Amino acid sequence: MFTTSNLWNKDGLMGKDGLWDRIAVLISGLCLVHCISTMVFVALLSSAAGALLDPIVHEIGIGVAIALGLFTLGRGVLDHGFIMPAAIGGLGLGIMAGAITIGHQGDHGGMEILFTMVGVGILALGHDLNYRATH
């Protein structure tokens, strides 16, 4: 039977198998694919790529990244006691959130993509460190 205590129990659904850190790294990779594909689509078909540049896509994405980061990295600190993975992941999330404020207009679109990709890479490193500290 599923209960909320099973969710946080080390032997329950969120045990030390690192599933959530692996999912977070996969999502980070998908974010990088999104950034690169957006650049390619904009270069090839600027009118068709407008949907990928919609700010709501990025706002929802950073919301999911923050929620998943808080859950997995916070859970890691409780499991292994090391704060470094959470600090590095938080830095990556901060860079990603800051990149959203740059916007796509004018010459700033490339900088937004650059900062987002750097933030995603740092966040993925935080999840990898979290996974390694747990295992």
C-alpha positions as CSV (number, residue, x, y, z in Angstrom):
1,M,0.0,0.0,0.0
2,F,1.3,3.4,-0.9
3,T,1.6,6.0,1.9
4,T,3.5,9.2,2.2
5,S,5.8,7.6,4.7
6,N,6.8,5.1,1.9
7,L,7.7,8.1,-0.3
8,W,10.5,9.3,2.1
9,N,11.4,5.9,3.7
10,K,14.9,4.8,2.5
11,D,13.5,1.4,1.8
12,G,10.3,2.7,0.1
13,L,9.7,4.2,-3.3
14,M,12.4,6.7,-3.1
15,G,15.1,4.4,-1.9
16,K,18.8,4.8,-2.5
17,D,18.7,3.4,-6.0
18,G,19.3,6.9,-7.5
19,L,16.3,6.7,-9.8
20,W,15.3,10.3,-9.3
21,D,18.9,11.6,-9.9
22,R,19.1,9.6,-13.1
23,I,15.7,11.0,-14.2
24,A,16.9,14.6,-13.4
25,V,20.1,14.0,-15.5
26,L,17.9,12.7,-18.3
27,I,15.7,15.8,-18.2
28,S,18.8,18.0,-18.1
29,G,19.9,16.2,-21.3
30,L,16.5,16.8,-22.9
31,C,16.8,20.5,-22.0
32,L,20.1,20.6,-23.9
33,V,18.5,18.9,-26.9
34,H,15.7,21.5,-26.7
35,C,18.2,24.4,-26.7
36,I,20.2,23.1,-29.6
37,S,17.1,22.1,-31.6
38,T,15.6,25.5,-31.1
39,M,18.8,27.2,-32.5
40,V,18.7,24.8,-35.5
41,F,14.9,25.4,-36.1
42,V,15.3,29.1,-35.8
43,A,18.1,29.1,-38.4
44,L,16.2,26.9,-40.8
45,L,12.5,27.8,-40.3
46,S,12.3,30.9,-38.2
47,S,8.5,31.1,-38.4
48,A,7.9,27.4,-37.4
49,A,10.3,27.6,-34.4
50,G,8.3,30.3,-32.7
51,A,6.5,27.8,-30.5
52,L,9.8,26.6,-29.0
53,L,10.7,30.2,-28.2
54,D,7.5,30.8,-26.3
55,P,8.4,32.0,-22.8
56,I,5.8,29.8,-21.2
57,V,7.8,26.7,-22.3
58,H,10.9,28.0,-20.4
59,E,8.9,29.1,-17.4
60,I,7.3,25.7,-17.0
61,G,10.7,24.0,-17.7
62,I,12.5,26.0,-14.9
63,G,9.6,25.3,-12.6
64,V,9.9,21.5,-13.2
65,A,13.7,21.7,-12.8
66,I,13.4,23.6,-9.5
67,A,10.9,21.2,-8.1
68,L,12.8,18.1,-9.2
69,G,16.1,19.6,-8.0
70,L,14.6,20.5,-4.6
71,F,13.2,17.0,-4.2
72,T,16.2,15.0,-5.4
73,L,19.1,17.1,-4.1
74,G,17.3,17.8,-0.8
75,R,16.6,14.2,-0.4
76,G,20.3,13.5,-1.1
77,V,21.4,15.9,1.7
78,L,19.2,14.0,4.1
79,D,20.5,10.6,3.0
80,H,24.2,11.2,2.8
81,G,24.7,14.5,4.6
82,F,26.9,16.2,2.0
83,I,25.7,19.6,0.9
84,M,28.1,20.1,-2.0
85,P,25.9,18.3,-4.6
86,A,22.9,20.4,-3.6
87,A,25.0,23.6,-3.7
88,I,26.3,22.9,-7.2
89,G,22.8,21.9,-8.4
90,G,21.4,25.1,-6.9
91,L,24.1,27.1,-8.7
92,G,23.0,25.5,-12.0
93,L,19.3,26.2,-11.2
94,G,20.2,29.8,-10.4
95,I,22.1,30.3,-13.7
96,M,19.1,28.7,-15.6
97,A,16.6,31.0,-13.8
98,G,18.8,34.0,-14.6
99,A,19.0,33.1,-18.2
100,I,15.2,33.3,-18.5
101,T,15.4,37.0,-17.6
102,I,17.7,37.7,-20.5
103,G,15.0,37.1,-23.1
104,H,15.1,36.3,-26.8
105,Q,14.8,39.8,-28.2
106,G,17.6,41.4,-30.1
107,D,21.1,40.1,-29.7
108,H,20.3,38.5,-26.4
109,G,18.9,35.2,-27.6
110,G,22.3,33.6,-28.0
111,M,23.3,34.7,-24.5
112,E,20.1,33.2,-23.0
113,I,20.8,29.8,-24.7
114,L,24.5,29.9,-23.6
115,F,23.7,30.6,-20.0
116,T,20.9,28.0,-20.0
117,M,23.2,25.3,-21.4
118,V,25.9,26.2,-18.8
119,G,23.3,26.1,-16.0
120,V,21.9,22.7,-17.2
121,G,25.4,21.3,-17.3
122,I,26.2,22.5,-13.8
123,L,22.8,21.1,-12.6
124,A,23.5,17.7,-14.2
125,L,26.9,17.7,-12.4
126,G,25.1,18.3,-9.1
127,H,22.8,15.4,-9.7
128,D,25.7,13.2,-10.7
129,L,27.6,14.1,-7.5
130,N,24.4,13.4,-5.5
131,Y,24.1,10.0,-7.1
132,R,27.7,9.2,-6.4
133,A,27.5,10.3,-2.8
134,T,24.4,8.1,-2.3
135,H,26.0,5.0,-3.8
